[in-house]
Structure formats: structure tokens, C-alpha cells
């Protein structure tokens, strides 16, 4: 009888412990660059996180991005200028689509 109560108490503590932790799902930032061969990399920078990825065929997706507010930088190739987008919000478990980004010379 005592063993059964002890097992039940242990199971209750285990279940309560599992629900005590909030699991956060990271999101992503994606977009395209025009002209397609005008940029090399995309960066997402926040106060606590920095993520980068190469741009291929004018498209990029920064994956595994923690929820928060980011500055996104498109690292351009010459003769184009780098582009900075401020205040890009990433929500838990969602993809933030920046659409088409047009680079200037």
C-alpha cells in the first residue's frame, strides 16, 4: 500500500514538472532579393541573438530564430548597397515573410 502511494506521488511530481516548463518554438524570417544575384547574405540581429544565411537565387530563409524584434541586414554585392530593415518581429512558431526586397545602387 505504501509503495503504491509513493509511486503515485512520484508520478504526480513528474507530471507537474513537465507542465511547469514552457516550450518556445522558434520562428523564421524569409524573403527574396531583387536583383536575384545582387546580395550574398542575410543577417538577423537582436539584443540576444544573431543569425545569418547565404542568399541563393535571390531567396533566403533564416531558420531557428528566437521570438523577438530583429534588425535584418541584406549584405549586397557591388554595385548595390546593403539594406537594413528595422523592427522585424518574429513570433513563436511562425515565419515572418519580408516579401521582395529591392536593392539600390
Order of alpha helices (4+ residues) and beta strands (2+ residues): alpha-beta-beta-beta-beta-beta-beta-beta
